[in-house]
Amino acid sequence: MRVAILHNRYRSGQPSGENTVVDQTAVLLRNSGHEVDQYVQNSDEIARFGRKDRALLPFRSVWSFGDERDLTLRLHERRPDIVHVHNTFPLLSPSVLRAAHKLGLPVVATLHNFRLMCANGVLQRDGGPCEACVGRIPWRGAVHGCYRESKVQTIPLVTGITVHKSLRTWQRYVTTLVAPSEFVRSRYVAGGFDGGQIVVKPHAVPFSGRVREGAGDGVVFLGRLTEEKGFADLLQAWDSSLGELIIIGDGPLRGEADARAARDPSIKVLGALPWEECMEVLRSARAVVVPARSYETFGLVVVEAFAHGVPVVASRIGALAELVDDGETGALTEPGDSAGLRKAIELITDPTTSIACGERARQVYLERFTPERDLAATERIYADAIARHPARA
């Protein structure tokens, strides 16, 4: 099968689960014998834009005639069987959907975030969930300056969402929408999208080679050090009686983490690490903690823990509540509840409980989240989209 993958990569200094998923998908497809052609724009290029290009960027994010033209020529030359679209913001724009449509090509688009109905893409405001614009014209996003806390920068995004909502761009030009969780699908259905167009396919996580032995040591937090990730709640919940807390990542609360570690020897701050080193630390953990205050569309770190036989303590919010089976593969706690978080960590860090939950977590990984299962599901989605597409049916 010939597959064209379209993706606007996020800035290289910004950790991106979307970039990771796109790269893994391309490798999986190539290794299984499919031909993969990647059409990529990189947000790092924006830093090299001249004044005129910067001024036009908000309009380009709504509709990029240049990318539509270039992609039309490329697709006409390569003639893929399927076009798989990931992120289109801000350089590609939804214009690439029409490029494929004009050539009669079926399009699959993965819903990595909520940008089709939310200006900041994460249904979040003031450090917590926000659904004020779901199913509505998102003018509230402009009022609150939801994108980068700037009303000026938010207005073009609100304009783009409104334009494509009225034109039904994603419904007209996309054969199949792919959600990484039932939660994401439910939010898009609430936002007015046809549930019959959306199929749920969780992301896969590669296995680094070794499963945890025994109960492990220490509790690991792996992610951005921010309020919405619940990092402040974790620091409030933590005390040395719980063992050792290992923090991997960076972000606005890094200073607070370093200051707390200087006072409390049970806390170790490692900062940002390469993926291989992150997995090495994670593999030896008693538990991984994901205390998010805001919606997660999936939760790669949860599945990475499962892959290595490590249980997870997570907030009962968004897709995290789907991934973690309370009492089976870890524990769920209410977001923002530091006392409840502490009790959950105390429960799961019991050695016998940690081993039992870790073994079940590993089994869930093998049943649902391996690259092999992801490849098979992706191929089924592609085949179904090709069969249902009017130009091919």
N, C-alpha and C positions, 0 to 999 in steps of 0.2 A: 504494500500500500504506500502511496506517495502522500506525505503529510506536510502541510505548510503550517508552521507555528509562528504566531504573531505575538510580540510582547514588547512593551515599553519598560525597560529595566529601571529599577529605582536607583537612586544615587549610591555609589559604591561605599560611601561612608555610613550608609543607613542599612542596618541589618534587615533583610527582607526574606520572609518565608515564601513569598510569591516567586522571587527569583530562584530560590532553591527548588521549589516544586517544578517550575518550568524546565530548569536544567536537568533534573532527574527524569522528567517525562521524555525529553529529547534523547537522553542516553538510553533509557529503557527501550524506546522505539527503535533506535538504530541497532542496538545489540540484538534485537529480535528479527532483524532483517528488513525493517521498513526504511524507506527513503525519507529523510527529514530535511526540509529546507526552512531555515529560521530567518524571518524578517524582523529585525530588532532595531528599536531606537533606544538610546541610552540617555537618561536624565542628566548624566554628567556633562553632556554636550551643552546644556543650558548655560553653564558657567562661561563658555566660550562664545556665546551669542553676542552679536553687536547690538547697538541701541535699537535699531529698527526691528530686528528679530525678537528682541525682548518685549518690545511694545506690542508685537503681533501675537505673542505667545498665548494670551487669553483667548483670542479668536481661533488660534490653531487648535487649542484643546477642545473647542466645540466642533470644528470641522476642518480637517487638514486636506485641502485640495491637492497639495503636492504629494502627500503620502498616498492618497487615493489614486492619483495618476501613476506614481511609481509602482505601487503594488499591483495595479491593473496590468501593467506591462509585464511585471515579473510573473504573476500568476498565469497570464496568457502564454508566456514562454514555458513555464514549468508544468503547467496543467496538473496540479495535485488532485488527488481523489477527495481530500477533505482539508478544510482550513480550520485550525484550532486557535482561537483568539484568547489571550489572557488579559493582561492590563493594556489599556489603550491611552491612559492618562500620563502626561499631558501632551505628548508629541504626536502619537499616532492618530488619536481621536476615533470616534465611531465611523468615520468616513471609510475606514478599511473594510467595514462590513459590507458597504455597498459595492466596493471593488470586487469582492468575491461574488456577491449576488449578481452583478451584471454579467459575470462569466458563467453563471449557472452552477456555481460550486456550493456544496453544502457546508454550513458553518456550525462549529461547536464552540461555545464560549464558556469559560469557567468563571464563576462568580466568586472571586477570591475575597471580595469585600462588598460594601453596600454603596459604592459610588454611583450606581445608577439611580439612587433615590436620596442620597445623603451627601452634603457638600464635603464633609471631612472623610467620608467613606467608611466610618466605623460606628455609626449610630451612637455617638458619645458627645456629651457636653458637661462641663464642670466636673470632670473626673468620674462620671457615671453614665449609665445607659440613657439614651434619649431617642424617642420615636416620634418626635413632633412633626417630622416631615414624611413619615411613612404613609403612603397612599394619598399624599397631598402635594400641591405645588410647594416647593421647599423655600418659600420666602423667609421663613423663620431663620434659616441658616444664614441668610444675608444680614438679618437684623442682629444676630448674635455674633457674626463674624466667625463662623465655625471652622473655616479653613485657615489655619495658622493664626487664629485670633485676629483676623484682618477682614473687615467688611469689604474693602476694595478688592482683595484677592478672592473673596468668597463669591462676589456677584457674578463673575464669568462662569463659575462652576454651577451656580443656581440657574443661570441662563441656559447652560448646556443641558442640565438635567431636564429643565422645562421643555426645551426645544425637542429633545429626543423622546420625551414622554408623549408630547403631542403628536410627533411624527410616528410614534411606535417603532422607532428604529430597531430596537433590540428584538422586538417581536417579528418584524417584517423580514429582517435580513439574517436572522439566526435560526437555524433548524432546531438545535438543542442547547439548552442552558444547563450547565453542570454545577451543582452546589456541593461543597465539601461536607455538609452536615444537614440533618433534617431541620435544625434550627435556622440555618441560612435560607433553606427553601421556604420555611414558614414565614419568614420576614418578607421575602419577595412576594409571596402569595398575598400577604397582608397589604403589600404595596401596590397590588393591582396586576401582578404578573400571572399568567396562566400556569397553574400548577402542573398541567399536562405537558408543558414545554420543558419542565425542570426535572432532571434526574439527579439523584444523590449518589455521589461517588467520593468516599473519603480519600484523603491524601495517603500516600505510602511513605514509609520511612525505611531507609536502608539500615541493615543490621551491621554493626561494626566488627562483629566476629566472636565476642565472648559474652556469656550470660553471667550475671552476678552469682557469686558463690557465697552461701550462708546468708546472714541477715544484713551484711553491710554495716557501714559506719557513717554517721552524719546525715544531716538533712540538707538537700541541695536546692537552691533557687537559681534557675537559669532563665534569664530574660532581661528586658529593659527595666532599669531601676526608676520606675515612675509611680505616681499615685494610682493611675488607672490599672496598673498591673498588681496593685495591692501590696507593693513593697513596704510602704509605711506601716500597713497593718501587720505585716510579718515581723517587722522590727519591734512593734509594740507587743506582739504576742510572745516574742522570744524571751526565754531565759535559759541560763546555763544548765538547768536541770534536764533540759530536753536533749542535751548532748552537744554536738558541734553543728553550726550553721555555716555552710559553704556557699558563698555568693559569687555567681558567674554572670558578668554582664556589666553594662555601663548605662549612664543616663543622668537625668537631672538630680536624682537623689544619691548620686555616688558620694558626694561630700558627707552626707548624713550617715551613709554606710561606713565610710572610713572612720568617722568620728566615733561611732558606736563600737566599731571593732577595736579602736584604741583603748576603750574603757572595758571591753568585755572580751577576754581571751578565747571564749567559746565561738566567736564569730571570725570567720576568715573571708576576706574580700580578694578574689582573684582577678577581677576585671574581665574584659572581653578576651576570649580564647578561641583558637581555631577549633573547628568542629570535632576533629579527632580527639583533641585534648578535653573538650567538653564531655564527650562520650566516655572517656577514660574516668573522669571524676564521677560522672553520673552512674557508671556501672558499679561503683563501690559504695553507693549511697544506701542508707537505711530507708530513705523515702525522698521523693521529689515533691516540692510544694509549689502550687500555682494558685495564689490567692487573689485572682483578678477581681476588680470592681466593675469592669466594663465587659461588654460582649466579646467573646472570642468566636471567630467563624469556624475555627477548627481547634488546634492545640497540638502543634508538632512536638513540643517538649513532652507532652503526656505520652504520646505514642513512642517517642524515643525512649522514655523510661520503661514502658511496657516491653519494648523490644529486648531490653536487657534484664528483664525480670525484676523491675523495681516498681513498687506501688507508688501511688500519687495521692496527695492531699490537695484538693482543688475546690474552688468556689462553685456553688450550685447556680451557675449562670451561663447563658449562651450554650455553645457546643460542648463546653466542659462537662455539663451535666449529662450529656449523651455518652461521653467517652469514659468517664469514671463511674463504675458500678459501686455504689456506697456499700462498704462492708465486704466487697468481693475483690476488687482490684485497687482499693484505696478507700478514701473517705471524702465526703462532700461536706462543705460548711457554708454558711451564709456569707455572701460578700460583705466586707466591712466589719465583720464580727470577730474582733481580735481574741476574745475569750473562747469563742467556739473554735477558732482556728487553732489555738493552743491545745485544746482538748483533743481535736482531731489528730494533730501531730503526735501528741502523747500516746494516743491509741495505736496509730500505725507504726510508731517506732518501737513498740513492744516486739522483741525479736521473733517470737512465734507468729504473731500477727503479720509482721513484715514479710516473713518467708512465705506464709500461706497466700497472702495477697499478691506477692511478687510472682509466685508460680502461676496463679490465675491470670495475672496481667500478661505474662509471657504467652500463655495459651490464646488469649484474646488477640494479641499481636499476630500470631501465626494464622488465626482464623480470619482476620479482617484487614490487616495493614501491611502485608509484605509486598515488595515490588512485583512479585509474580502475580499476585491477585490484582494489583493495580493495573498491570499491563493487560491482563485478560479483560478487566472491566472497561478499560479505555478502548480496546479493540471492539468490544461489543457496542459501545456507544457510537464509535465511528461507523461501524457497519450498519447500525440502525439508522443513523442520520443519513447515510448515503441511500439506504433503501427508501426512506420516507421523503427525501428531497424531491420536490415536483419535477425538477429537470432531469432526475435520474430514475425516478420511479417508473 
